[in-house]
């Protein structure tokens, strides 16, 4: 487990609102607060969660309706949205109307498309999908793609997994159950034989070993962000799959297809949250590989990372908390520093991998020694 030490830079303090005081919102507040570079306000409808955040020395606001939500946004430099995916478009709409920079973590493709449409006339940055996948994996994928004169294939794999798997699913809940169900049920964007298309979730099952551990991977929705659009006409095959331990896929197909729970998502959510425990003892596995022509030769390049949780100012962050919060905080930092566009839609491909990994938050993904915030 990495230990994070905290230091402040000399940049001007920016007023930032975090919407949502759950596990990820708490982690975002913790990382940003201890830099001393941001004035943080956390808004949520749950007083108990707000109390946990307030103990960090962060300002909080109870937000139970649209008026209180708008009050939390008005006049801020930026909003970091850690609310469920169905709140992404309404919040982004408020931010665009008031000229506030907007960042979120959504994996929902339709929400991202709607936010992109909003951004056409926005005078602030609208930057969705700033987490792990979508988010960091798109930055990695774009970096790999740019290394080739002619790109043939780009395959991206990410897993948020328990370090000590139990049961037939060999899985624990580590983040949003609604988001997980979206990934397992919704169509998945891909490039197949040079054509942008969609492929079914849970299909494309493959197995592989990484650092001596066996995994399986299969299609899930939302992980590619806008990468299929960026690479349209430039690659033969581009896809994204979630990594799990072997056997997970077969059970999901039983639940979603044979028992038709994909048509009863509320029931599926209740079953998963009742039967599968959460865990903070997790690990993030990132594996991406690309092949194509470079200098007239057929070559392959890969990127892999294995990330554990960490301690920040005496608080334990799970691996998914750390990586998700680090992703969106890095995006905020880069916009605040003028290293990204200052208005309109900003996709993850606009972020250079080297800039991300050099950032004080993005260093969480490098896995090398101590992070300095």
GUVEX-463975 format. One record per atom (N, C-alpha, C): residue in three letters; x, y, z. Coordinates in pm, whole numbers, plus 50000, padded with zeros to 5 digits. Each point is the difference from the previous one (the first is absolute). Example, Ala and Ser with C-alpha at 12.3 -4.5 7.8 and 13.67 -1.06 7.14 Angstrom:
// GUVEX-463975
ALA513194943150780
ALA499115011950000
ALA500905012050000
SER499655010549928
SER500825011950006
SER499235010950073
***
This chain:
// GUVEX-463975
UNK500844988050000
UNK499165012050000
UNK500875012550000
UNK499785008649902
UNK500755012549989
UNK499555009950106
UNK500935007650056
UNK499675010850091
UNK500135013149926
UNK499005008550011
UNK500005012849929
UNK500365011050097
UNK501015007849967
UNK500305011950078
UNK499415012149931
UNK499685010150078
UNK499255011449948
UNK500875012450000
UNK500025007149889
UNK500675012949997
UNK499185009549914
UNK500125012850026
UNK499255010049926
UNK500875006449893
UNK499385003749888
UNK500705007749899
UNK499685014850021
UNK500485008249912
UNK499765014450014
UNK498885005049909
UNK499244990849938
UNK498955004349909
UNK498875006750077
UNK499265008849930
UNK498895007150063
UNK498904990250038
UNK499345002950112
UNK498914991250044
UNK498795001849910
UNK499414988849960
UNK498825000049914
UNK498824994350077
UNK498825005849980
UNK498794995450068
UNK499414988349923
UNK499934988450064
UNK499554987849934
UNK498904993550084
UNK498934996049933
UNK498934992550066
UNK500064985449959
UNK499934991350098
UNK499894985649976
UNK498564996150031
UNK499324994349903
UNK498624995350020
UNK500034985150029
UNK499574996450120
UNK500024986150043
UNK501064997650105
UNK499584995350117
UNK500934997950112
UNK500194985250031
UNK499804991549898
UNK500244985750018
UNK501484996950001
UNK500344987449975
UNK501404995750007
UNK500905008049906
UNK499545002049876
UNK500845007149903
UNK500035014950030
UNK498845005850032
UNK499975014250037
UNK500895003050119
UNK499974991250100
UNK500885001550117
UNK501464999949958
UNK500374990549914
UNK501394998949955
UNK500425012549923
UNK499125005249915
UNK500315012149925
UNK500235011750095
UNK499115001450098
UNK500155010950097
UNK501304998750078
UNK500344987950039
UNK501224997650076
UNK501245003849919
UNK500074995649875
UNK501175003149917
UNK500125015049976
UNK498895006449963
UNK500065014249968
UNK500235008750123
UNK499384996550111
UNK500115008350120
UNK501435001050050
UNK500714988949994
UNK501335000050061
UNK501095005849911
UNK499655004149879
UNK500965007649921
UNK500055014550045
UNK498885004750055
UNK499905014150037
UNK499765009349883
UNK499804994449881
UNK499885008149879
UNK498555002349957
UNK499064993450065
UNK498615001149961
UNK499115003050121
UNK499015008649980
UNK498945002450098
UNK498894989949970
UNK499784990550089
UNK499104988949971
UNK498675001850070
UNK498934997749926
UNK498654998750054
UNK499454986749954
UNK499524991850093
UNK499394987249965
UNK498515000750028
UNK499194996749900
UNK498545000450013
UNK499434985949984
UNK499034996850084
UNK499364986849996
UNK498665001250072
UNK499134990349978
UNK498705000150070
UNK500054991950129
UNK501134993450026
UNK500134991250117
UNK500815007050108
UNK499385004250111
UNK500735007050105
UNK501104991750064
UNK499814986950008
UNK501024991450061
UNK501285000149917
UNK499844998549870
UNK501185000449912
UNK500675013750004
UNK499215010450003
UNK500575013550009
UNK500795001750129
UNK499534993850107
UNK500725000850126
UNK501394993749992
UNK500124989049928
UNK501314993549983
UNK500955009049922
UNK499465006849899
UNK500835009149920
UNK500375012350082
UNK499045005250078
UNK500255011950081
UNK501144997750099
UNK500174987550044
UNK501074996750093
UNK501395002149939
UNK500065001049868
UNK501265002849931
UNK500345014950004
UNK499065008150048
UNK500205014449996
UNK499515006249872
UNK499114992949930
UNK499465004449872
UNK498605005750022
UNK499685010949930
UNK498675005850007
UNK498984990749935
UNK498804999350056
UNK498964991349946
UNK498705007649985
UNK499134994749916
UNK498685006049979
UNK498994989049973
UNK498885000350071
UNK498934990549975
UNK499285004049871
UNK499924990749907
UNK499375002849870
UNK498884989949979
UNK498775004550020
UNK498854991049992
UNK499085003049883
UNK500265010949929
UNK499155003449885
UNK500835007849899
UNK499365003549889
UNK500725006849892
UNK500515013750043
UNK499245006950084
UNK500435013450043
UNK501284999350083
UNK500064990550094
UNK501214998750082
UNK501164994749917
UNK499704991749901
UNK501064995249910
UNK500575011649920
UNK499135008549948
UNK500465011549923
UNK500815009650086
UNK499605001650126
UNK500745008850091
UNK501414994750024
UNK500154986850001
UNK501334994050022
UNK500915001649878
UNK499385002249883
UNK500765000949875
UNK500325014549962
UNK499075008850023
UNK500105013949953
UNK501305006750046
UNK500715005949904
UNK501185007950032
UNK501254992250029
UNK499974986749987
UNK501194991950029
UNK500914999249876
UNK501254996950022
UNK500924997849887
UNK499654987049929
UNK499694989550078
UNK499734987049939
UNK499104991750090
UNK499314990549937
UNK499204990050070
UNK500524986249963
UNK500234991750102
UNK500394986149982
UNK498804991550041
UNK499394993449905
UNK498744993050022
UNK500254985450032
UNK499704996250125
UNK500134986050043
UNK498634994150032
UNK498955005549940
UNK498644994950017
UNK499754988549903
UNK498914992350019
UNK499674989349905
UNK499885005149857
UNK500184990949903
UNK500125004049859
UNK498795007749949
UNK498814997250054
UNK498815006849948
UNK499955014750041
UNK500915004650085
UNK500085014150038
UNK501025007649915
UNK500704993149910
UNK501085006449926
UNK499495011349910
UNK499004997349919
UNK499525010049905
UNK499375012150069
UNK499124998150101
UNK499465011850068
UNK501065008850064
UNK501004994050062
UNK501055008050064
UNK500855006949894
UNK500354992949894
UNK500795006149893
UNK499255011649936
UNK498694998749988
UNK499185010849945
UNK500085012450087
UNK499914998350132
UNK500145011350092
UNK501375006549988
UNK501044991949990
UNK501365005349990
UNK500205007749871
UNK499504994549890
UNK500145006949872
UNK499265013450002
UNK498845000350064
UNK499215012350004
UNK500645010750086
UNK500794996050099
UNK500605009650094
UNK501505002049977
UNK500564993749895
UNK501415002149966
UNK500974993550096
UNK499604988950061
UNK500844992850096
UNK500594987749932
UNK501304997650018
UNK500614987949946
UNK499374987650062
UNK499804989749918
UNK499294987950045
UNK500834987549972
UNK500114991350100
UNK500714987349989
UNK499134989050062
UNK499984988249940
UNK499284989050063
UNK500694986749974
UNK499364989250047
UNK500584986649996
UNK499124990249923
UNK498995005049929
UNK498994991249945
UNK500564990149898
UNK499464988050003
UNK500294990049897
UNK498844999249900
UNK498965008150022
UNK498804999249918
UNK500225007149866
UNK499894992549892
UNK500305005349867
UNK499005011049960
UNK498714997750026
UNK498995009849963
UNK500205013350073
UNK500374999350127
UNK500255012350076
UNK501175007749942
UNK501054992949963
UNK501175006549943
UNK499665006749867
UNK499204993549919
UNK499595005949872
UNK499175012750022
UNK499134999650100
UNK499195011950030
UNK500855011450051
UNK501004996950081
UNK500915010350053
UNK500845005849887
UNK500384991849907
UNK500755005049885
UNK499175010049920
UNK498724997149984
UNK499125009349929
UNK499885013250075
UNK499904999550132
UNK499955012150082
UNK501255008449981
UNK501144993149986
UNK501295007049996
UNK500195008549875
UNK499194997649898
UNK500175007449874
UNK499855015050020
UNK499175004050097
UNK499805014350024
UNK500485004450138
UNK500714991350069
UNK500435003150137
UNK501255008750001
UNK500105008750099
UNK501195008350018
UNK500914994750109
UNK499644988550055
UNK500844993350099
UNK500334986049948
UNK500904993250068
UNK500384986449964
UNK498914990350046
UNK499604990949913
UNK499164988750037
UNK500814987449971
UNK500444993350105
UNK500934988749986
UNK499484988050079
UNK499184991749936
UNK499514988050068
UNK501024988749994
UNK499694989150070
UNK500744987449990
UNK501455001350047
UNK500205006350115
UNK501355003050048
UNK500524990250104
UNK499464988050005
UNK500434990550101
UNK501064990449950
UNK499774987150026
UNK500934989549962
UNK499674994749861
UNK498774995149984
UNK499554994749870
UNK498495002049992
UNK499545010149930
UNK500775008849911
UNK500825010150079
UNK501045004649934
UNK500905009850060
UNK501434996449970
UNK500704995350101
UNK501424997349984
UNK500294990149887
UNK499164989749986
UNK500294990149897
UNK499935006149861
UNK499165010349980
UNK499955006849872
UNK501265008049973
UNK500575005750105
UNK501275007349988
UNK501114990449961
UNK500024988350064
UNK500994989749966
UNK499824995249857
UNK498744997149964
UNK499734994949866
UNK500415009849891
UNK499695012850021
UNK500365010049902
UNK501525001549989
UNK500684999050114
UNK501465000849998
UNK500604988449921
UNK499494987950022
UNK500504988549924
UNK499725001849851
UNK498805004649967
UNK499615001449859
UNK500925009649927
UNK500425010750067
UNK500825010349937
UNK501434995349972
UNK500394988750053
UNK501354995049979
UNK500174993149865
UNK498914997849928
UNK500054992249877
UNK499775008749877
UNK500714996449893
UNK499725006249871
UNK498644995349948
UNK499724987150015
UNK498714994149965
UNK499574991150115
UNK498875003350061
UNK499514992250113
UNK499084988949950
UNK500304987750042
UNK499144988649965
UNK499004997050112
UNK500494997050119
UNK499114996250110
UNK500375007650127
UNK498975003250077
UNK500195006050132
UNK499024993450094
UNK500524993050100
UNK499164992750093
UNK500285004950141
UNK498945004150070
UNK500155005850134
UNK499224991750100
UNK500654996850113
UNK499414991550102
UNK500215006450137
UNK498935000750080
UNK500095005850135
UNK499154991850095
UNK500514997650119
UNK499224993250103
UNK500175006550135
UNK498895001850072
UNK500035003950141
UNK499604987550078
UNK500974993350059
UNK499824986450050
UNK500314998950149
UNK499364990550069
UNK500404997250138
UNK501374993450004
UNK500795003750096
UNK501314993550015
UNK499854985850054
UNK498914997650070
UNK499784986850062
UNK498624994949960
UNK499844995449875
UNK498684996449949
UNK499414987750069
UNK498695000550022
UNK499264989150061
UNK498734997449920
UNK499434988050016
UNK498734996749936
UNK500144997049852
UNK498914995849940
UNK500024995949860
UNK500275011849906
UNK499485011950034
UNK500245011749915
UNK501425005150011
UNK500664997150114
UNK501365004850026
UNK500095015149979
UNK499045007050062
UNK499875014349978
UNK499415006550123
UNK500415012350026
UNK499405008450103
UNK499605013249939
UNK498995006450056
UNK499605013349954
UNK501015010250049
UNK500565007549908
UNK501005010150036
UNK499595014049958
UNK498885001449924
UNK499585013149954
UNK498504999549972
UNK499495009249920
UNK498585001649974
UNK499364987449940
UNK499004994550067
UNK499294988349947
UNK499235003649874
UNK499405011949997
UNK499285004349880
UNK500945000949880
UNK501195005550022
UNK500975000949893
UNK500454986249953
UNK500174990850095
UNK500414986349966
UNK498944993349913
UNK498745001550036
UNK498924994049923
UNK499935006149860
UNK500205012949989
UNK500085006549868
UNK501064993349914
UNK501164997950057
UNK501114993949925
UNK499654986049952
UNK499274992550081
UNK499684986249968
UNK498814998549904
UNK499195010649986
UNK498764998849922
UNK499975008249872
UNK500675011349997
UNK499875009149886
UNK500904996049884
UNK499675003949876
UNK500864997249885
UNK501385006250017
UNK500994993749941
UNK501405004250016
UNK500535005349868
UNK500555012050004
UNK500585005849879
UNK501324993249965
UNK500284998849872
UNK501244993849954
UNK500245004049855
UNK501204997349953
UNK500315000649857
UNK500314985849957
UNK499244994949903
UNK500164986349952
UNK500205000549849
UNK501114994549953
UNK500335000249857
UNK499955014249944
UNK500475009550081
UNK500115013849956
UNK498735008250010
UNK498914994250051
UNK498715006750005
UNK499555001950144
UNK499595012350036
UNK499425002350133
UNK498684992650012
UNK499854992850111
UNK498804992050018
UNK499764997750149
UNK499004992250032
UNK499804995650138
UNK500034984850004
UNK500464994750110
UNK500044985550023
UNK499294997250132
UNK499484987850018
UNK499244997050122
UNK500904999250123
UNK499485005050111
UNK500684998250128
UNK500054985250036
UNK501044996350073
UNK500264986450050
UNK500564990649893
UNK500035004449874
UNK500554991549893
UNK501495002849983
UNK500634992649906
UNK501435001649973
UNK500884994650110
UNK499554989850071
UNK500744994850114
UNK501394995349961
UNK500995004250076
UNK501374995549980
UNK500634997450137
UNK501044992150001
UNK500754997450123
UNK501455003549977
UNK500675004550105
UNK501425003249991
UNK500604999950139
UNK501325000250006
UNK500735000650127
UNK500875012450000
UNK500075006550114
UNK500825012050015
UNK500704999050135
UNK501325000449996
UNK500804998650122
UNK499634987550078
UNK499724989149927
UNK499744987250063
UNK498594998050050
UNK499095009749979
UNK498614998950045
UNK499104997949878
UNK499084990350009
UNK499094997449890
UNK498775009050009
UNK499605005449885
UNK498845008749993
UNK499154996049880
UNK498745004849999
UNK499205000049879
UNK499585014549973
UNK499645002649877
UNK499545013449963
UNK498894998649897
UNK499065009650001
UNK498874999549909
UNK499485014249978
UNK499235001749892
UNK499495013249964
UNK499155006050110
UNK500245012550032
UNK499125007750089
UNK499885014249942
UNK498935006750039
UNK499655012849938
UNK500705011850066
UNK500325010149918
UNK500395013050052
UNK501485002350020
UNK500804989750001
UNK501415001650035
UNK500835007649899
UNK499575000449875
UNK500805006449895
UNK499845015249995
UNK498995005350067
UNK499785014349989
UNK499765004049855
UNK500745009949951
UNK499835004849863
UNK501094994649906
UNK500704989650045
UNK501164995449924
UNK499634993949865
UNK498834993649990
UNK499644994449869
UNK499795011149897
UNK499495011350043
UNK499835011449909
UNK501375005649959
UNK500895001250097
UNK501345005449973
UNK500774991249902
UNK499844986750014
UNK500794990649920
UNK499234994749879
UNK498825005249974
UNK499244995649882
UNK500805002549873
UNK500104989849917
UNK500765001249876
UNK501504998750018
UNK500444997750125
UNK501444999250028
UNK500424986550055
UNK499054990950026
UNK500334987150059
UNK499044989349948
UNK500474987749998
UNK499144988849960
UNK499124995250115
UNK500614998650118
UNK499304994650116
UNK500335008450123
UNK498965004650068
UNK500165007050128
UNK498904994850093
UNK500374995250118
UNK498974995450093
UNK500445001950145
UNK499004999150087
UNK500225001050144
UNK499294988450068
UNK500684994050100
UNK499404989350078
UNK500335001850147
UNK499074995350086
UNK500254999950143
UNK500704987050039
UNK500925001050093
UNK500754988550050
UNK499314994650125
UNK499834986950004
UNK499494993150118
UNK500804987050021
UNK499794993750114
UNK500584986850021
UNK499174989649925
UNK500614988949957
UNK499294990149919
UNK498724994950066
UNK498944998649919
UNK498714994950045
UNK498955010750017
UNK500415012650010
UNK499065011050023
UNK499035001649884
UNK500504999449880
UNK499185002549881
UNK498854990249988
UNK500254987150024
UNK498964989749986
UNK498855002550097
UNK500315004150123
UNK498945002650098
UNK499205012449961
UNK500685010349949
UNK499295012049956
UNK499034996849887
UNK500424991749908
UNK499104996449890
UNK498774992550051
UNK500184991650101
UNK498874993150062
UNK499025010150060
UNK500545009750075
UNK499165009850066
UNK499315009449901
UNK500775005249907
UNK499485010549912
UNK499194994549882
UNK500454988849944
UNK499364994749880
UNK498984989150032
UNK500444989650069
UNK499094988850027
UNK498905003950098
UNK500335007450105
UNK499005004150098
UNK499395013649967
UNK500445006349892
UNK499425012549945
UNK500095011850097
UNK501035000050083
UNK500125011150095
UNK500505012949934
UNK500454999249877
UNK500365012449929
UNK498765008649977
UNK498814993650003
UNK498755007449985
UNK499435004650133
UNK500654996550110
UNK499545003850133
UNK501195005150081
UNK500505011549956
UNK501275004850055
UNK499905003950147
UNK498845004850043
UNK499855003350142
UNK500124987550086
UNK499394989149954
UNK500114987350072
UNK501434995049999
UNK500665000949884
UNK501404995749990
UNK500875008050096
UNK499785013150008
UNK500775008450092
UNK499804995550144
UNK498754997250036
UNK499704995450136
UNK500684986750029
UNK499984990849905
UNK500634986950019
UNK501515001650020
UNK500635007749913
UNK501455001750008
UNK500415006550132
UNK499285010450041
UNK500385007250122
UNK499684992050126
UNK499044990749990
UNK499664991550114
UNK500944988150012
UNK500434994649887
UNK500744987450000
UNK501515001649990
UNK500465011149942
UNK501455001649977
UNK500545010850092
UNK500934996750088
UNK500535010150092
UNK500895010149929
UNK500085011850058
UNK500975009949953
UNK501364996850060
UNK501045005949945
UNK501354998350057
UNK500855012149969
UNK500895003250093
UNK501025010149977
UNK501334993649963
UNK500064986850005
UNK501234992749969
UNK499954995949853
UNK500255009749914
UNK499854997749857
UNK501305002949926
UNK499994996949873
UNK501155002849913
UNK499475004149864
UNK500655009849939
UNK499675004249864
UNK501014993949905
UNK499514993449897
UNK500854994149897
UNK499725007249868
UNK501035005649940
UNK499885007049871
UNK500934993149901
UNK499464996249886
UNK500814993449898
UNK499505004349862
UNK500865006149922
UNK499655004349865
UNK501114996049904
UNK499604995949883
UNK501004996049901
UNK499565004749862
UNK500975004049918
UNK499745004949865
UNK501014993949905
UNK499574997849877
UNK500904995049896
UNK499765007649872
UNK501035000749919
UNK499905007149873
UNK501365001849937
UNK500065008949904
UNK501245002349927
UNK500725012250054
UNK501294998350022
UNK500865010850045
UNK501314999049922
UNK500285010149918
UNK501214999449918
UNK499994988349904
UNK498804996149954
UNK499894989049905
UNK500014986250063
UNK500144999050131
UNK500034987150068
UNK498754998150085
UNK499534987550007
UNK498874996650085
UNK500494998450144
UNK499505008550090
UNK500464999750139
UNK498815000650095
UNK500284997150126
UNK498975000650104
UNK500555007950118
UNK499145008550058
UNK500335007550123
UNK498924997250103
UNK500394999550128
UNK499054997350106
UNK500215009350117
UNK498975001150082
UNK500065007650125
UNK499284991850106
UNK500604998750117
UNK499324993050108
UNK500305006950132
UNK499064998950093
UNK500185005750134
UNK499164991950097
UNK500494999250122
UNK499274993450110
UNK500055009650118
UNK498855004850044
UNK499945010950097
UNK499224995650122
UNK500565002350118
UNK499364996950127
UNK499515012850066
UNK499334998550112
UNK499545011450076
UNK501155007250068
UNK499645010550074
UNK501045008450059
UNK499495006850126
UNK500925006350071
UNK499665008450115
UNK500205014649962
UNK499015008150028
UNK500105014549978
UNK499605006950130
UNK500965006650062
UNK499735007750122
UNK499264991750104
UNK500424987350015
UNK499414991350101
UNK498734993049958
UNK499525002349877
UNK498794993649949
UNK500374989649895
UNK499424988250011
UNK500254989449903
UNK499075001649880
UNK500595000649881
UNK499235000249877
UNK500184986749929
UNK498894994049957
UNK500104987849921
UNK500605003349864
UNK500374989749926
UNK500625002149869
UNK499035007149904
UNK498714996250005
UNK499045006549909
UNK499735014350043
UNK499975002750130
UNK499885013850046
UNK501185008449952
UNK501194994750020
UNK501215007349965
UNK500075003049851
UNK499824989849916
UNK500165001949856
UNK498905008849941
UNK498774998250047
UNK498905008049948
UNK500165014650041
UNK500265002350128
UNK500195013750048
UNK501225006549937
UNK501084992349986
UNK501215005549939
UNK499775004149856
UNK499174992349927
UNK499735003349861
UNK499295013349984
UNK498945002050076
UNK499225012449984
UNK500755011950059
UNK500784997850107
UNK500795011050058
UNK501125004249905
UNK500574990449928
UNK501015003449901
UNK499405008549888
UNK498824996249952
UNK499325007849895
UNK499775014350048
UNK499525001550123
UNK499795013450057
UNK501315007850005
UNK501054993850051
UNK501305006450009
UNK500485005049864
UNK499894991649898
UNK500525003549868
UNK499215011449937
UNK498695000550024
UNK499225011449953
UNK500395012550077
UNK500124999050133
UNK500365011550083
UNK501375005649962
UNK500904991249955
UNK501345004249961
UNK500085004749855
UNK498884999749928
UNK499995004249861
UNK500644990049905
UNK500134987450043
UNK500634989849916
UNK498994992549915
UNK498705003550013
UNK498954994349917
UNK499145011449949
UNK499184997649897
UNK499105010549952
UNK499185006050114
UNK499605012549983
UNK499325007350106
UNK498505001349977
UNK499484994249893
UNK498554999749981
UNK499624989149903
UNK498724996450002
UNK499504989849911
UNK500234985950051
UNK499654990349916
UNK500174986050036
UNK501474996249997
UNK500464993350105
UNK501384995250006
UNK499964984950026
UNK500474992349903
UNK500084985550016
UNK501294996050067
UNK500054987850047
UNK501204995350069
UNK501224999849907
UNK499754998849869
UNK501114999749905
UNK500775013149995
UNK499425010650054
UNK500715012950003
UNK501125000050104
UNK499984990250090
UNK501014999250108
UNK501164991349954
UNK501205005550004
UNK501204992149968
UNK500304990850118
UNK500334987349971
UNK500304990450106
UNK501145004950088
UNK501025005849940
UNK501145004950078
UNK499575011050096
UNK499115009049955
UNK499505010650087
UNK499174994250114
UNK499194990049969
UNK499174993850103
UNK500864993650108
UNK500974991949960
UNK500814992650096
UNK500955009150078
UNK500325011849943
UNK500865009550070
UNK499225008550099
UNK498675000249988
UNK499175008150089
UNK500044994450141
UNK499845008550100
UNK500084995850139
UNK498924990050039
UNK498845000549932
UNK498964990050023
UNK500194988049909
UNK500335002549873
UNK500184989249904
UNK501124990650035
UNK500945004450083
UNK501094991350042
UNK499524987450071
UNK498745000250046
UNK499434988150063
UNK500034988049905
UNK499935002749870
UNK499994989349901
UNK501394994949967
UNK501025007850031
UNK501374995949967
UNK500494989250092
UNK499504999950124
UNK500384989450093
UNK501455000150039
UNK500625011549998
UNK501435000850030
UNK500235009150121
UNK500214993850115
UNK500395007750117
UNK498905008750056
UNK500395010950061
UNK499085008450076
UNK499405010949914
UNK498715002150016
UNK499345010949930
UNK500095012750082
UNK500225011149933
UNK500065012850067
UNK498895008849945
UNK499015002950083
UNK498905008649958
UNK500235014450039
***
